[in-house]
Amino acid sequence: MTENTQQTPPFAGLTPDCVLNAIESTGLIADGRLLALNSYENRVYQVGIDEGPAVVAKFYRPLRWSNAAIAEEHAYSAELAASEIPVVAPLLINGATLHEYQGYRFALFPRRGGRAPELDNLDTLAWLGRFMGRIHAVAAQKSFGERPALNPETFGVEPRRFLLDNGFIPADLLAAWESVSAQALEGVQRCYERAGDIRNIRLHGDCHAGNILWTDDGPHFVDFDDCRSGPAIQDIWMMLSGERQEMTVQLSEIMEGYESFADFNARELHLVEALRTLRLIHYSAWLAQRWNDPAFPAAFPWFNTQRYWQDRVLELREQVALMDEPALPLRGF
């Protein structure tokens, strides 16, 4: 996996004074108002600015991304914003978007409000489809050079190996999890074979409802921290929920909007359950890799319990069956 573990807590020295001093190192004057926002991967704060609007400061998890990879994240979101796509791009301050203070790298963003999208509303899904089509039309014009790809190796094989090599699976469940996770990755491979030769493009990478903010003017995306290369369907399948029939209707609404701005290869529909499976394996390893960060045991007390791994075994068994079902149908294809 690309992420790195640390023996010491990664944000141990990031005190409120350190945060405020970091902001002021850019030339902005903080007014002392500091609000921690919901984030586990990084540390994110809303910071009041004297004689100006508040900003959102994102302090990057040490060792996770190189400066070059972060620069690609910033350039990608700035490129989308320049195309008048409503995304929240980092502020350019003193000619830079990435700053450093006492070993912590951080970026500042304009504060943008909004509410969660109503994903059970078909009009909302069509709007999100148009939005995503616009994003992917721009994304397909260039490639990442530093950001990793999302594929069975990086999101399946490597996370699985990390969990096995570091003894996270309870001894009495080890054989069951090891077996079903191997079966799951075999199912993933079959899905990729059915999909055939697919095109990788630049993605948002973590396109769940929490990263979409809705206003009366429509949606905007935040947090491109997980942007990477992969199939276009990766930015779409997480908007689907419910039973197969419900997801079929939702997908058709999204694609009706999407196809107004970007072409979609219908063969990628074979990857929906494969990508869901990869995300499940990757998520367990993501939690495991960050278990030395005090924020994680506090926020995820259920992780690494006997019940947790029992549920993961059942979950992967279900995914093995789902991956052998026909792909979701789509009107017009």
N, C-alpha and C positions, 0 to 999 in steps of 0.2 A: 504494500500500500504506500501511497505517497506521504501520508501523515507520519509524524514522528512522535515517539513517546519521550517523556522526560522523567527523571528521578525526582526533581523538585517541582512543586506546584508552579505552573507556567505563569501565573499572574500574581505571585506572592507579593511582589513589590509595587503592584499597581494600586496605590492608596488614592483616596480622593484628592489629596494635595498633589500627588504625582499627575493625576488626570488633568487637573486645572493648570498645573505648570506646563504640561505638555501642550495644552491648547494655547497658552500664552506664548509658547516658544515660536508659534507661527506668526505672531504679531497681533492676534486677536486678544481682546481683553475680556476675560470671563467675569461674570458678575456674581459668581459663587453658587448659583443654582445648578445642582447636579442631580440627575435622575437616572438610575440604572435601568436599562431596558432589557427585555427578555431575550437573552442570547446565551448559549452555552459554548459554542465553538470559539467565539471571540468574546471580547468584553465591549459592550456598546452602551453609550451614555448620551442622554440629552443634556446639553450644556447651554446655560444662559449666557448671552453675549451682551456686554455693555454697549448700548446705543446701536443695537442691531438684532436681527432675528436669531433665535436659538439655532444651534447646529447639532447634528448627531455625530458623535465621535466613535469610530470603530477601531479598537486596538486589536491587531491581528495576533492570533495564537502563535507564540514563538515556534520556529522550526517547521511550521506546516508548509508555507509557501516561500519560494525564493522571491527576491525583489522583482525579478524579471516576470515571474508568474503573476504577481500582484499588479505590475504595470500592465499586463495584458488584460486583466480583469477591468482595470480602470479605463483602458483604451477602448475596450469593447462596449462598456456602458456609455462612454462619451460618444462613440460612433453612433450608437442607437439614438441617443439624445439629439445629436446633430441632424439625424434624419427625422426629427420631430416625433419620435416615438416616446411616449411618456414613461420613462424610466428615471430612477433617481441615481444620477451620476455624481462622483466625488467632486468637491469644490477644488478649483485650481487656485492655490494660494502661493504667492512668491514663485510662480512658475512651476509648481510641483503639486501633485495630488497625494503622494506618499511622503510621510514625515516620520522622523525618529526622535525619541526623547528617552534618555536613560535606558537604551536598549530595547525600548518598545516601539514598534512600527505602528503607525496609525494613519487614518484618513478621516477627513471631515466631509459631511454630507448636509445638504439642506434638509430641514425638517419637513416632512410631508405626512399629513394625516390621511385617514381613510378608514374604512370598515371592511370586514371580510366579505368577499363576493358571495352571492346566493347561488351556489352551484346547482341547486335544484330548480333554478329558473332557466328555461330554455333560451330566452332572449339574452340572458347573461352569458350563457355558454357560447352563443353565436358571436357575441361581442368579444369574448375572450379568444375565440377562434380567429377573428379578424386581427386582433392585437398580436396573437402569436404568429400568424402568417406574415405580418409586417416585420416582426422581429427576425424571423427565420429568413426572410427575403434579404435582409441586410447581412445576417450572420453567414449566409452561404457565399458571400462575396470574398471572404478571406478565410484563412485558417489560423489556428493557434500554433505557436511554436514552442511555448513553454508549459502550457496547461496540459494535464494528462487527458487521456481518452477514457470514456466510460465503456467498458467491454467486459466479457466474461472473465478475463484475467484480472483486471484491476478491481472489479466489484464482486468477484466470486472466488476465484482461485486464491488470490493473495489474502483477502480477509479470512477465508476458511483456514488457510495455513497459519495465520497469526493466532487464531483462536485455539487451534490444536497445539501449536508449538509452545504456547504460554499457559497451558493448563487451566483454561477457563471452564471447560466442560466438566461437570461432576463425573466422578469415576463410574458410577452406576448408570449414567446416561451416555457415556462416551461412545460406546459401540453403536448405539442407536443414532446419535446425532451424526457421527462420522459417516455412517452408512447412508442416512437419508440426505445429508448434504451432498454426498457424492452423487447420489441418484438425481438430486435437484440440478446439479451442474451438468449432468448428462442430458437432462431435459432441456436445459438452457441451450446446450449445443445443438440439439435437434431443432429447436425453434430458430436459431440462427441459420441453420442449414436450409430450413424451409423458406426463410426470408431471402436467402441468396445474397447477391452482391448489393449491399446497401451503401448509401453515401453518408459519411460522417460530416456534420456541420458544427459550428459553434453553438453551444446551448446555454440556457440559463442554468440548467443542471439540477436545480432543486425547486422545481416549479409546483410547490404545494400551495394551498389556499393562504397559508400564513405569510407567504411572500408576495401576495397580490393584495393591494389596497384599492378599495373602491370608493369613488366619490360621485357626486352628481354628474361630473363630466366624464365618468367612465373609470376604467382600471389603470393602475400603474404598477410596475414591478419594482421591487426593492431587493437588495441583497444578492449580488452576483458573485458572492464569495465562492460558490461551488461551480462556477462556469467551467465547462470542459467540452471536449469534442464527443459527439455520439450521434445516434440516429435521431431524427426529428421527433419521432414518437415519444422519446423520453420526456420532452417538455409538454406532452399532451396527456399521457395516460393517467397522471396523478389527479387530473380534473374529473376522472370517471369514478363512479362509486355505485354500490348497490348490486342487484342481480344482473345477469347477463343481458336480459331484455332491456333493463333500464340503461345499462352502459351503452348498448347499441343505439338507443335514441340519443343519448348525450353525445356520443361520438359523432353521429351524423350532423347534429347541430353545430358542434365545434368545427367540423370539416367544411361545412357549408360556408362558414365565415373564413376559415383558413385558406381555402382554395381561391378566394378572391384576390389573394396577394402572393401566394406561394404554391408551388406544385408539391404534391404529396405522393410518395411511392406507397401504394396500398399494400405492398408486400411487407412493409414494416409492421403491419397489424399482427403478424406472427410473433412479434417480439413483446407484446404487451405483458403477458404473464411471465415471460423470461426476465424482463426488466424489473417486474415486481419481485421476483424471486431473488435477483441479484441485490436489490435494495434491502431485502430482509436480512440477507447474510452480511452485507456491508454494514448495516445498522448495528448489529450485534458486535462486530469488530470495532466499529467507531466508539461505542460505549466502552468496550474493553480497553482500547488504547488510551482513553482519557480518564481511567479510573483513579489515577493519582491526583487529578484535579479535584479539590474539595467540593466544587460546585456539582460534580456528577453524582457522587454517592448521596448528596443531599437532595438532588432533584430526581434521581432515578433509583430509589431504595429497593425497588423490585428487581433490579438487574442482578444477574449472577446468583439468583436463588434457585433452589431446586425446581420450584414451580415455573420460573422463567424458562429454563431449558426444556422442561417437559412440554410447555406450550410451543416452543420453537420447533421441537420435533414434530408435533402434530401439524403445525403451520406448514412446514416444508413438505410433509406428506400430502397435504391438500394441494400445494403448488405443483408437485410432481404430476398429480392427476389433471390439474387444470391446464398444464402446458401441453398435454396430449389432446386437448379438445380443439375443435376448429377455431380459427381466428375470428374475432368479432366481425360480423358483416358490416358493410358500409354502403349506403345507397349511392348509386351513380358509378360504382366500380365493378 
